[in-house]
Amino acid sequence: MTATLAHEEILALFTDLEEGMRDRSPERVVARYADDAVTCTLAPPLRHTGLAARDPEALAGWMAGFTGPITVEHRDLEVAVCGDVAFVHGLARMAAVPVGYPEGFSLWMRVTVGLRRRDGRWRVTHEHQSVPFHMDGSFLAATDLQP
């Protein structure tokens, strides 16, 4: 497999996430994950493993907390591939309107993803999302940052 093809296949997984969120298709979003995936998302707990990391019903429940589209976009993704292992990092913006709120939100976060190629397909094995926090003693999430 060429490096160019690997990059294209890996970036397609990020497109699947963006489209799956917009279309509210939890099955499409979680299809990106390996069976043994570990995720560290913005919401508690500190990490999800195995089925908890790729449960379409749990994701559908989370999606039900929003009205209208859920937008995710990626920016400045850097992809490094070595054989059947890859590493991606960059930024992501999420925007949505929570149920019962008149206005939505938009926030930028940091994203780091580890992938493995198994049975000819790239799958996410580790995903980490984070938002910086103010270190001024308030410890408030810095959701107002823009790239």
Beta strands, then each sheet from edge to edge (+ up, - down):
strand 1: 33-40
strand 2: 48-49
strand 3: 66-82
strand 4: 85-98
strand 5: 105-118
strand 6: 121-130
sheet 1: 2+ 1- 6- 5+ 4- 3+
end
